[in-house]
Amino acid sequence: MTFIPEVTRFEMQQFGFSAYLIRQITKGLASRREWGYKIYSASEIENAIAQKLAKPRTQPNTRTVLENFLLRLRGDSNVVRVDFGKTLDNATEIQMLYTKIEQTNKQRKEVLRRVDQVLVKADRVLEKTKKTQVG
């Protein structure tokens, strides 16, 4: 069962498929054009990938790309779907968001502090470099 209903050549390319591999996978599959993209049924792509994986001569790198793409098609990737806000009342959601904002502000302040430290060190190095070039 596929999680994504349709796939374009562009998506396969972005996922790491070579142009040659895309041609191999999509050869003979029905497609339609929309906004300049060829769109294929994900179930047909899944079947074509399964056929390609069944061939013993498929290279390990190609096999890895195909297997990862199958996971994405099936929705078995590491992305966890969460229905934020649908099960919370407004007060709880506002409190959760406020807490998140506070945490983000603390992280931002820490990052700014580190940036300042790095800038001070960079200034010291520049001063030493200037002194050695002049002297």
N, C-alpha and C positions, 0 to 999 in steps of 0.2 A: 504494500500500500504506500502510495506516495503522499507526502505532506504538502509539496509544492505542485500545483496543477500544470504549470507550463514552464518551459526552459528556453532561453535564447542562446544562440551561439556566443553572443557577447558575454553572457553570464559564465558560460563554460570557459571562455578565454580568460576572464577575470579570475576564475578559480584555479587557473594554472594549466589548462589544456593547451597543447600546441595546436596550430592550425591543421596540421596533419591528423592529429588525434580527433579533432572536431569533425573533420571530413569523414574519418573512419566510422565514428559513432553515428553520425547523422545520415550517412549514405543510405538512400532508399527509404528514409522516413518521411512521412507526410508532414508538411509544414505550411504555415501561412505567414504572410508578411504584414507587419503592423509597425508604422513609424520607421520603416527601413530595417527592421530586425526580423530575422527568421525565427518563428516561434514554433516549438515542438512540444508534443504531449510529453509530460514528465514520465508517464508510465512506459511510453515507447523508448525514451532515452534510458530509463532504468533497465529495460529488457536488453537494449543494445549494449549497455555497459556490462551487464551480467554475461552476455555472450563473449565480449572482449576479455573479461576476467577469466572465463572458462578456458581460453586458449593458453597453453603452457608457455608459449613464446613471448607473452606479454612481459615487458621489462618491469623490474621491481619499482622503479620510480613512477612509471605509468600506472602500475597496479595501486600504489599508494594514493595517487591523485584520484583515480577512479573510485577507490573504496571510500575516500573522504567525501567525494561528491555524492556517492550513494547515501552516506549517512545524512548529508544535508537534505537530499531529496526526501528521505524518509522521516525527517524531523528528529533523528536520533543524535543530533550534534550536542555540544555542551551548552547550548542556549536553553535556559529554563524560562518557560512562559509563566508569568505571574500577573494576576488581575489586580494591579494596584488600585486602591480606592474603591473597588466594587463591593468589598465586604466590610469596609470600615465606615463608621459614622463620621460626620464632618468634624466633630471635636477631636476625635482620635487622629484623623488624617492631618488636621492642622497642627496638632502637637507633634506628630511624627515629622512633618515637613519642617517645623520650627527647629526641632532637634537636629535634623539633617543640615539645616542652614548654619546652626551654631558649630557643628563639627567641621563643616566646610570652611567657615571663617577661621577656626583654630588652625586648620591645615594650611590655609592661605598665609596666615601670620607666620607660621613655622617656615614655610617656603621663602617668604620675603626675608626672614631673619637669615636663612642660609645664603640667599642671594647676596645680601649685604656683606656677609662674611667673605664670600668668594670675591666680591668686588674690592674689598679692602685688601685681600691678599694679592689680587691682580694689580692694584695700585702700587703696592710695595715692590712687586717684581718689576713693574715698569720704572719705578724710581731707581732701583738698583741697576737696571739695564741702562738707563740714561747716564747714571754716574760712571759706569764702567766704560761707556762709549766716549764720554767727555774726557775722562781722566786718563 
